[in-house]
Amino acid sequence: MDLAAEELQFLSIGGILRESTTIPKFSPKTFHLITLTLIFPLSFAILAHSLFTHPILAQLDSTPPSDQSQTNHEWTLLFVYQFIYIIFLFAFSLLSTAAVVFTVASLYTGKPVSFSSTMSAIPLVLKRLFITFLWVSLCMLVYNSVFLLFLVILIIAIDIQSVILTVVSMVVIFVLFLGVHVYMTAWWHLASVVSVLEPIYGIAAMRKSYELLKGRTHMACSMVFIYLALCSFTAGVFGGVVVRGGDAFGLFTRIVVGGFLVGVLVIVNLVGLLVQSVFYYVCKSFHHQAIDKSALHDHLGGYLGDYVPLKSSIQMENFDI
């Protein structure tokens, strides 16, 4: 990939996608191993966890309320599965982000790239991402609280048959999801890249991400919406065919479809991580905040034990991987 800085800021969503999908060919073995060890388990868990929780939910639905001991057992089992799933999802999401962003940046700066070097850098990268994630989680907690509040208001409005309150609640919920949720997801993803590639993390990375998104908010939200839509569609088909399709589809069909959908989600997640890495450079170029490759090279070296402070004066002449 060989794009001048002034070309980067004019890339469309299609251009970003095209550039992102060319990156793995520069170190195919590294990306194959990252995909196999990190992105595949993440994608498999996202889809397959419903295979464990759906039977429990069905059992809860069919268990008489009088059978309290059985109900308590099922609820305990459900909470255990969900807790393990959330921890697994959280861990592999951060690991995948750290691995892909670090590898793309290493290719960009001309650093030797290998799966072992990426894995060696992950512990320090993960620490920075985790701190940023905690701050993002606080913001998401506030957002989810407001979302749940209006969801409760909607339920009450439907119960009391208040048309005006129902419409207002539905509009607010719609705006919160398509506006706030999508924007916060884009903000979080870009802050994660900033946490890896710049000497800041946590609330400082979130502030930098907010500044970088200015002027590119519509593009960022569009890409996040497409990503969420693809994930939701894949999960919906998996749930309908593999999880709940036992009566309509044979075992072989469900296995084939399930395997295919896991493969689709692996590709979607890998491309999504590559896109967010490239989008960081696009935002930097748009704001005329180019990057000195030698400075970034030294910063990345810090994760491997040969740290040199990142220079404050940055200038990117070419974006070539």
WOMORA-V617047 format. One record per helix or strand. SS is the DSSP state (@ for helix, = for strand). FROM is the first residue (numbers start at 1). TO is the last residue. Records with the same first field share a line. If there is no record, write none. Layout:
SS->FROM-TO ; FROM-TO
This chain:
=->2-4 ; 318-320
@->5-8 ; 13-26 ; 28-62 ; 68-109 ; 115-159 ; 163-197 ; 203-213 ; 217-243 ; 251-286 ; 293-304
